[in-house]
Amino acid sequence: MLSTDRLDIRPFRETDLDGLFRMYGDEETMRYSGGSGAAHTREETAASLARLMAHQEEHGFSLYALIDRQRDEFVGECGMVQVEFTGPEVEVAYYIVRDHWGEGYATEATRACLDHGFADLGLDRIIGLAWPDNPASLRVMEKAGMTYEGMHTYYRREMARYAAGPR
């Protein structure tokens, strides 16, 4: 669907469950996830995968699998979903497999997904949310060209909100 210098960014498939569980099942990776900050069981990961695939089918966008083209390896996810899966706001979100933190995948994928959201999907605003004590995620949004808008409540907690519009 999308590609960058290093990544193929494509809709999730059922065969992505193992890679997704490697990431969602890791406590450190999921420490800043949504409202819970908890690792997922394999069953919860399977339910999340089904929800992401249904979101893609219903809305024409979702979180996507990030595949390192050279290694042919699942390295994370990035894309857009309706905030709290209800909208109306759309958020860009990303998670990277811990073995690949610090390699720039999140920023690379976020830029590509923002461009896709504006150019191909016709969105006029995309937000990004992060726990305020997650400096790595805050840097990703800043490096991707998003602007800080303050603290707001999402997912039952105070989150730093960033936003971007068409470039």
C-alpha positions as CSV (number, residue, x, y, z in Angstrom):
1,M,0.0,0.0,0.0
2,L,2.7,2.5,1.0
3,S,6.4,2.4,1.0
4,T,9.4,4.4,2.3
5,D,13.1,4.0,1.8
6,R,13.1,1.0,4.1
7,L,9.5,0.0,4.8
8,D,6.6,-1.6,3.2
9,I,3.5,-0.3,5.0
10,R,0.5,-2.5,4.3
11,P,-2.9,-3.5,5.8
12,F,-2.8,-6.2,8.4
13,R,-3.4,-9.8,7.5
14,E,-4.4,-12.7,9.8
15,T,-0.9,-14.1,9.3
16,D,0.5,-11.0,11.1
17,L,-0.7,-12.4,14.5
18,D,2.7,-13.7,15.6
19,G,4.5,-10.5,14.9
20,L,1.8,-8.4,16.4
21,F,1.8,-10.5,19.6
22,R,5.6,-10.2,19.8
23,M,5.0,-6.5,20.1
24,Y,1.6,-6.3,22.0
25,G,2.7,-9.0,24.5
26,D,5.8,-7.1,25.5
27,E,5.2,-5.2,28.8
28,E,7.9,-2.5,28.0
29,T,6.6,-1.9,24.5
30,M,3.0,-1.5,25.7
31,R,3.9,0.5,28.8
32,Y,2.4,3.7,27.2
33,S,-0.4,2.2,25.2
34,G,-3.8,3.8,25.2
35,G,-5.3,4.1,28.6
36,S,-4.2,0.8,30.1
37,G,-0.4,0.6,29.6
38,A,-0.6,-3.2,29.9
39,A,0.7,-6.0,27.7
40,H,-1.9,-8.0,25.8
41,T,-2.5,-11.8,25.9
42,R,-2.4,-13.6,22.6
43,E,-6.2,-13.7,22.7
44,E,-6.4,-9.9,23.2
45,T,-3.9,-9.4,20.4
46,A,-6.0,-11.6,18.1
47,A,-9.1,-9.4,19.0
48,S,-7.1,-6.3,18.3
49,L,-6.0,-7.6,15.0
50,A,-9.6,-8.4,14.0
51,R,-10.6,-4.9,15.1
52,L,-7.9,-3.2,13.1
53,M,-8.9,-5.3,10.0
54,A,-12.5,-4.3,10.5
55,H,-11.6,-0.6,10.9
56,Q,-9.7,-0.9,7.5
57,E,-12.7,-2.5,5.9
58,E,-15.2,0.1,7.3
59,H,-13.2,3.3,7.0
60,G,-10.6,2.7,4.3
61,F,-7.7,3.2,6.8
62,S,-6.3,1.7,9.9
63,L,-3.1,0.8,11.6
64,Y,-0.8,-1.0,9.1
65,A,1.9,-3.6,9.4
66,L,5.5,-2.2,9.0
67,I,7.7,-4.6,7.2
68,D,11.4,-3.9,6.9
69,R,11.9,-4.6,3.2
70,Q,15.5,-5.6,3.3
71,R,15.1,-8.0,6.3
72,D,11.5,-9.1,5.3
73,E,10.7,-8.6,9.0
74,F,7.7,-7.3,10.9
75,V,9.1,-4.3,12.9
76,G,5.9,-2.5,14.1
77,E,2.7,-0.8,13.2
78,C,1.7,2.7,12.2
79,G,-1.4,4.3,10.6
80,M,-4.5,6.1,11.5
81,V,-7.6,5.1,13.4
82,Q,-10.6,7.0,14.7
83,V,-9.8,8.2,18.2
84,E,-11.0,5.6,20.8
85,F,-12.3,3.8,17.7
86,T,-15.4,6.1,17.8
87,G,-14.1,9.3,16.3
88,P,-14.8,11.8,15.0
89,E,-11.1,12.8,15.4
90,V,-8.6,10.7,13.6
91,E,-5.2,9.9,15.2
92,V,-1.9,8.6,13.9
93,A,-0.5,5.9,16.1
94,Y,2.6,3.8,16.0
95,Y,4.3,1.0,18.0
96,I,7.7,-0.5,17.2
97,V,9.0,-3.9,18.2
98,R,11.4,-3.2,21.1
99,D,14.4,-4.8,19.2
100,H,14.1,-2.0,16.7
101,W,13.6,1.0,19.0
102,G,15.9,3.9,18.0
103,E,16.2,2.9,14.4
104,G,13.9,5.7,13.1
105,Y,11.1,3.5,11.9
106,A,8.3,5.3,13.9
107,T,9.2,8.7,12.4
108,E,9.6,7.4,8.9
109,A,6.3,5.5,9.0
110,T,4.4,8.4,10.7
111,R,5.5,10.8,8.0
112,A,4.4,8.4,5.3
113,C,1.0,7.8,7.0
114,L,0.4,11.5,7.6
115,D,1.1,12.2,3.9
116,H,-1.3,9.3,2.9
117,G,-4.0,10.6,5.2
118,F,-3.9,14.1,3.7
119,A,-3.1,13.3,0.0
120,D,-5.0,10.1,-0.5
121,L,-7.7,10.0,2.1
122,G,-8.5,13.8,2.0
123,L,-8.3,14.2,5.8
124,D,-7.9,17.9,6.9
125,R,-6.6,17.2,10.4
126,I,-4.8,14.3,12.1
127,I,-3.9,14.3,15.8
128,G,-1.3,12.3,17.7
129,L,-1.6,11.4,21.3
130,A,1.1,10.3,23.8
131,W,1.5,9.9,27.5
132,P,3.4,13.0,28.6
133,D,6.1,10.9,30.3
134,N,6.9,9.1,27.0
135,P,9.6,11.4,25.5
136,A,10.4,9.1,22.6
137,S,6.8,9.3,21.3
138,L,6.7,13.0,21.8
139,R,9.9,13.3,19.7
140,V,8.4,11.2,16.9
141,M,5.4,13.5,16.6
142,E,7.6,16.6,16.6
143,K,10.0,15.1,14.0
144,A,7.0,14.2,11.8
145,G,6.0,17.9,11.8
146,M,3.1,17.8,14.2
147,T,2.4,20.7,16.5
148,Y,1.8,20.4,20.3
149,E,-1.7,21.5,21.3
150,G,-1.6,20.9,25.1
151,M,-2.9,18.2,27.5
152,H,-6.3,16.7,26.8
153,T,-8.2,13.7,28.1
154,Y,-8.4,10.6,25.8
155,Y,-8.5,6.9,26.7
156,R,-9.5,7.9,30.3
157,R,-6.2,9.7,31.0
158,E,-4.4,13.0,30.3
159,M,-2.5,12.8,27.1
160,A,-0.3,15.2,25.1
161,R,-2.1,16.1,21.9
162,Y,-0.3,17.1,18.7
163,A,-1.9,17.9,15.4
164,A,-1.1,18.2,11.7
165,G,-2.9,19.5,8.6
166,P,-2.3,19.0,4.9
167,R,1.3,19.8,3.9
